Amino acid sequence: MFDAFLQFLQNPLPFIEWGGLALVTLIVFAETGLFFCFFLPGDYLLFTAGLLCSTNIIKEPIWFVVLCIVVAAIIGNYVGYFFGKSVGKGIYNKKESWFFKRKHIESTEEFFNKYGGQALIMARFLPIMRTFTPIVAGIIRMEMGKFSWFVVIGAIAWGTSITLAGFFLGKIFPEIIHYLHYIIIFFVAVTSVVAIQSYRKMNKAK
């Protein structure tokens, strides 16, 4: 099972072909709402979904694909928010495991303190931060109206831009689907560099 999961991370194409839009929606929800799912693919999953929509492997129209992704991201964030609100600061005392690292919460809180509510928008484009930012918002009991505003804006910006990028590139260059491995490597490299730079800046400021 673990080997299958690694194959999914390296090449989600056959899995999305099997699970379709339902699988994409479920993964987006889990990655943006459940703290133990921070390792799931985010950005390149959206790009792949848009790409597969352009080639009709995903049968639903692109507007519906984007809508499902945005709604799943919003609902996921609310789940994370209420989880953080219910567990409060007690999560800092939670025993560490492969699924939970205290440093993820601590670095996200620093990120949140630096950028305020805008962190909810910016974190959409950062792995790990995308999962833990709404949880931290719940822990500090961010005002619901303000939280909702930033969550909706962030979900629309993230879900629309990356998914449509995959869709339109697939329409213009249909053969790009044969180079999906390289696209995944590119996304992983870019997001990793951005995340590392952000982490270093926070440590330097600290």
C-alpha positions as a Markdown table, in Angstrom:
| # | Residue | x | y | z |
|---|---|---|---|---|
| 1 | Met | 0.0 | 0.0 | 0.0 |
| 2 | Phe | 2.9 | 2.4 | 0.8 |
| 3 | Asp | 4.4 | 1.6 | -2.5 |
| 4 | Ala | 1.2 | 2.5 | -4.2 |
| 5 | Phe | 1.1 | 5.8 | -2.3 |
| 6 | Leu | 4.6 | 6.7 | -3.4 |
| 7 | Gln | 3.6 | 5.9 | -7.0 |
| 8 | Phe | 0.7 | 8.3 | -6.6 |
| 9 | Leu | 3.0 | 11.1 | -5.3 |
| 10 | Gln | 5.3 | 10.6 | -8.2 |
| 11 | Asn | 2.7 | 10.2 | -10.9 |
| 12 | Pro | -1.0 | 10.8 | -9.9 |
| 13 | Leu | -2.2 | 10.4 | -13.5 |
| 14 | Pro | -3.3 | 6.8 | -13.4 |
| 15 | Phe | -4.9 | 7.3 | -10.0 |
| 16 | Ile | -6.9 | 10.4 | -11.2 |
| 17 | Glu | -7.9 | 8.5 | -14.3 |
| 18 | Trp | -9.3 | 5.9 | -11.9 |
| 19 | Gly | -10.9 | 8.1 | -9.3 |
| 20 | Gly | -11.7 | 11.1 | -11.4 |
| 21 | Leu | -12.9 | 14.4 | -10.0 |
| 22 | Ala | -14.2 | 12.8 | -6.9 |
| 23 | Leu | -10.7 | 11.7 | -5.9 |
| 24 | Val | -9.2 | 15.1 | -6.7 |
| 25 | Thr | -11.9 | 16.8 | -4.6 |
| 26 | Leu | -11.3 | 14.4 | -1.7 |
| 27 | Ile | -7.6 | 15.0 | -1.7 |
| 28 | Val | -8.0 | 18.8 | -1.8 |
| 29 | Phe | -10.3 | 18.6 | 1.2 |
| 30 | Ala | -8.0 | 16.4 | 3.2 |
| 31 | Glu | -4.8 | 18.4 | 2.4 |
| 32 | Thr | -6.4 | 21.7 | 3.4 |
| 33 | Gly | -8.3 | 20.5 | 6.4 |
| 34 | Leu | -6.7 | 17.5 | 8.1 |
| 35 | Phe | -3.4 | 18.0 | 9.9 |
| 36 | Phe | -2.2 | 14.5 | 9.2 |
| 37 | Cys | -2.7 | 14.9 | 5.4 |
| 38 | Phe | -0.1 | 17.7 | 5.0 |
| 39 | Phe | 2.0 | 15.4 | 2.8 |
| 40 | Leu | -0.6 | 15.0 | 0.1 |
| 41 | Pro | 0.0 | 16.7 | -3.3 |
| 42 | Gly | -1.6 | 20.1 | -3.7 |
| 43 | Asp | -0.3 | 22.4 | -6.5 |
| 44 | Tyr | 0.6 | 19.8 | -9.0 |
| 45 | Leu | -2.6 | 17.8 | -8.3 |
| 46 | Leu | -4.6 | 20.9 | -9.4 |
| 47 | Phe | -2.4 | 21.4 | -12.4 |
| 48 | Thr | -2.9 | 17.7 | -13.4 |
| 49 | Ala | -6.6 | 18.0 | -12.9 |
| 50 | Gly | -6.8 | 20.9 | -15.3 |
| 51 | Leu | -4.6 | 19.1 | -17.7 |
| 52 | Leu | -6.7 | 16.0 | -17.7 |
| 53 | Cys | -9.8 | 18.1 | -18.1 |
| 54 | Ser | -8.4 | 19.6 | -21.3 |
| 55 | Thr | -7.8 | 16.1 | -22.7 |
| 56 | Asn | -11.3 | 14.9 | -21.6 |
| 57 | Ile | -9.8 | 12.2 | -19.3 |
| 58 | Ile | -11.8 | 14.1 | -16.6 |
| 59 | Lys | -15.2 | 14.3 | -18.3 |
| 60 | Glu | -16.7 | 17.2 | -16.3 |
| 61 | Pro | -16.4 | 20.8 | -17.7 |
| 62 | Ile | -13.5 | 22.9 | -16.4 |
| 63 | Trp | -15.8 | 25.4 | -14.6 |
| 64 | Phe | -17.3 | 22.5 | -12.5 |
| 65 | Val | -13.8 | 21.1 | -11.8 |
| 66 | Val | -12.6 | 24.5 | -10.5 |
| 67 | Leu | -15.8 | 24.9 | -8.5 |
| 68 | Cys | -15.4 | 21.5 | -6.8 |
| 69 | Ile | -11.7 | 22.3 | -6.0 |
| 70 | Val | -12.6 | 25.7 | -4.5 |
| 71 | Val | -15.5 | 24.4 | -2.5 |
| 72 | Ala | -13.4 | 21.5 | -1.2 |
| 73 | Ala | -10.6 | 23.9 | -0.2 |
| 74 | Ile | -13.0 | 26.2 | 1.7 |
| 75 | Ile | -14.7 | 23.4 | 3.5 |
| 76 | Gly | -11.3 | 21.8 | 4.4 |
| 77 | Asn | -10.2 | 25.1 | 5.9 |
| 78 | Tyr | -13.3 | 25.3 | 8.1 |
| 79 | Val | -12.6 | 21.8 | 9.3 |
| 80 | Gly | -9.1 | 22.8 | 10.2 |
| 81 | Tyr | -10.3 | 26.0 | 11.9 |
| 82 | Phe | -12.8 | 24.3 | 14.1 |
| 83 | Phe | -10.3 | 21.6 | 14.9 |
| 84 | Gly | -7.7 | 24.2 | 16.0 |
| 85 | Lys | -10.4 | 26.0 | 18.0 |
| 86 | Ser | -11.4 | 22.8 | 19.8 |
| 87 | Val | -8.0 | 21.6 | 20.7 |
| 88 | Gly | -6.5 | 25.0 | 21.3 |
| 89 | Lys | -3.0 | 25.3 | 22.6 |
| 90 | Gly | -3.1 | 21.7 | 23.8 |
| 91 | Ile | -2.0 | 20.6 | 20.3 |
| 92 | Tyr | 1.5 | 21.9 | 21.2 |
| 93 | Asn | 1.7 | 19.2 | 23.8 |
| 94 | Lys | 0.6 | 16.5 | 21.4 |
| 95 | Lys | 3.0 | 13.6 | 21.0 |
| 96 | Glu | 5.1 | 13.9 | 17.9 |
| 97 | Ser | 4.8 | 11.2 | 15.2 |
| 98 | Trp | 5.3 | 10.8 | 11.5 |
| 99 | Phe | 1.9 | 12.4 | 11.0 |
| 100 | Phe | 2.4 | 15.3 | 13.4 |
| 101 | Lys | 5.4 | 17.6 | 13.9 |
| 102 | Arg | 5.2 | 20.3 | 16.4 |
| 103 | Lys | 7.6 | 22.4 | 14.3 |
| 104 | His | 4.9 | 22.6 | 11.6 |
| 105 | Ile | 2.5 | 24.3 | 14.0 |
| 106 | Glu | 5.2 | 26.6 | 15.4 |
| 107 | Ser | 6.5 | 27.7 | 12.1 |
| 108 | Thr | 3.0 | 28.3 | 10.8 |
| 109 | Glu | 2.2 | 30.4 | 13.9 |
| 110 | Glu | 5.3 | 32.5 | 13.2 |
| 111 | Phe | 4.1 | 32.9 | 9.6 |
| 112 | Phe | 0.6 | 33.8 | 10.7 |
| 113 | Asn | 1.9 | 36.4 | 13.3 |
| 114 | Lys | 4.0 | 38.0 | 10.6 |
| 115 | Tyr | 1.4 | 38.3 | 7.8 |
| 116 | Gly | -1.9 | 38.3 | 9.8 |
| 117 | Gly | -5.0 | 37.3 | 8.0 |
| 118 | Gln | -3.2 | 37.5 | 4.6 |
| 119 | Ala | -1.3 | 34.4 | 5.7 |
| 120 | Leu | -4.4 | 32.4 | 4.8 |
| 121 | Ile | -4.1 | 33.6 | 1.2 |
| 122 | Met | -0.4 | 33.3 | 0.9 |
| 123 | Ala | -0.3 | 29.9 | 2.6 |
| 124 | Arg | -2.5 | 28.4 | -0.2 |
| 125 | Phe | 0.6 | 28.4 | -2.4 |
| 126 | Leu | 2.9 | 26.9 | 0.2 |
| 127 | Pro | 3.0 | 23.2 | 1.1 |
| 128 | Ile | 2.5 | 22.3 | 4.7 |
| 129 | Met | 1.6 | 25.9 | 5.5 |
| 130 | Arg | -1.6 | 25.3 | 3.5 |
| 131 | Thr | -2.6 | 22.6 | 5.9 |
| 132 | Phe | -1.7 | 24.2 | 9.2 |
| 133 | Thr | -2.6 | 27.9 | 8.7 |
| 134 | Pro | -6.4 | 27.4 | 9.3 |
| 135 | Ile | -5.6 | 25.3 | 12.3 |
| 136 | Val | -3.5 | 28.1 | 13.8 |
| 137 | Ala | -6.3 | 30.5 | 13.0 |
| 138 | Gly | -8.6 | 28.3 | 15.0 |
| 139 | Ile | -6.1 | 28.1 | 17.9 |
| 140 | Ile | -5.8 | 31.8 | 18.2 |
| 141 | Arg | -9.6 | 32.1 | 17.7 |
| 142 | Met | -9.5 | 34.4 | 14.7 |
| 143 | Glu | -12.8 | 36.2 | 14.2 |
| 144 | Met | -15.0 | 34.1 | 11.9 |
| 145 | Gly | -16.0 | 36.8 | 9.5 |
| 146 | Lys | -12.4 | 37.8 | 8.9 |
| 147 | Phe | -11.3 | 34.2 | 8.6 |
| 148 | Ser | -14.1 | 33.4 | 6.1 |
| 149 | Trp | -13.1 | 36.4 | 3.9 |
| 150 | Phe | -9.4 | 35.4 | 3.6 |
| 151 | Val | -10.3 | 31.7 | 3.2 |
| 152 | Val | -12.7 | 32.3 | 0.3 |
| 153 | Ile | -10.3 | 34.7 | -1.5 |
| 154 | Gly | -7.4 | 32.3 | -1.1 |
| 155 | Ala | -9.4 | 29.3 | -2.2 |
| 156 | Ile | -10.5 | 31.1 | -5.4 |
| 157 | Ala | -7.0 | 32.4 | -6.2 |
| 158 | Trp | -5.3 | 29.0 | -5.6 |
| 159 | Gly | -7.9 | 26.7 | -7.1 |
| 160 | Thr | -8.6 | 28.8 | -10.2 |
| 161 | Ser | -5.1 | 29.9 | -11.2 |
| 162 | Ile | -3.3 | 26.6 | -11.0 |
| 163 | Thr | -6.2 | 24.5 | -12.4 |
| 164 | Leu | -6.8 | 26.8 | -15.3 |
| 165 | Ala | -3.0 | 26.9 | -16.0 |
| 166 | Gly | -3.1 | 23.2 | -16.5 |
| 167 | Phe | -6.2 | 23.3 | -18.6 |
| 168 | Phe | -5.1 | 26.0 | -21.0 |
| 169 | Leu | -1.6 | 24.6 | -21.4 |
| 170 | Gly | -3.2 | 21.2 | -22.2 |
| 171 | Lys | -5.4 | 22.9 | -24.8 |
| 172 | Ile | -2.5 | 24.7 | -26.4 |
| 173 | Phe | 0.1 | 21.9 | -26.1 |
| 174 | Pro | -1.8 | 18.6 | -25.9 |
| 175 | Glu | 1.4 | 16.6 | -26.0 |
| 176 | Ile | 2.4 | 18.1 | -22.6 |
| 177 | Ile | 0.6 | 15.3 | -20.9 |
| 178 | His | 3.5 | 13.0 | -21.9 |
| 179 | Tyr | 5.9 | 15.2 | -19.8 |
| 180 | Leu | 3.9 | 15.1 | -16.6 |
| 181 | His | 6.8 | 13.7 | -14.6 |
| 182 | Tyr | 8.9 | 16.7 | -15.4 |
| 183 | Ile | 6.0 | 19.1 | -14.5 |
| 184 | Ile | 5.7 | 17.3 | -11.1 |
| 185 | Ile | 9.4 | 17.7 | -10.5 |
| 186 | Phe | 9.2 | 21.4 | -11.4 |
| 187 | Phe | 6.3 | 22.0 | -9.0 |
| 188 | Val | 8.0 | 20.1 | -6.2 |
| 189 | Ala | 11.2 | 22.0 | -6.7 |
| 190 | Val | 9.6 | 25.4 | -6.8 |
| 191 | Thr | 7.3 | 24.9 | -3.8 |
| 192 | Ser | 10.2 | 23.4 | -1.8 |
| 193 | Val | 12.5 | 26.4 | -2.6 |
| 194 | Val | 9.7 | 28.8 | -1.6 |
| 195 | Ala | 9.0 | 27.0 | 1.6 |
| 196 | Ile | 12.6 | 26.7 | 2.6 |
| 197 | Gln | 13.2 | 30.4 | 1.9 |
| 198 | Ser | 10.1 | 31.4 | 4.0 |
| 199 | Tyr | 11.3 | 29.2 | 6.8 |
| 200 | Arg | 14.7 | 30.7 | 6.8 |
| 201 | Lys | 13.4 | 34.2 | 6.8 |
| 202 | Met | 11.2 | 33.4 | 9.8 |
| 203 | Asn | 14.1 | 31.9 | 11.7 |
| 204 | Lys | 16.2 | 34.9 | 10.9 |
| 205 | Ala | 13.5 | 37.3 | 12.1 |
| 206 | Lys | 13.1 | 35.2 | 15.2 |
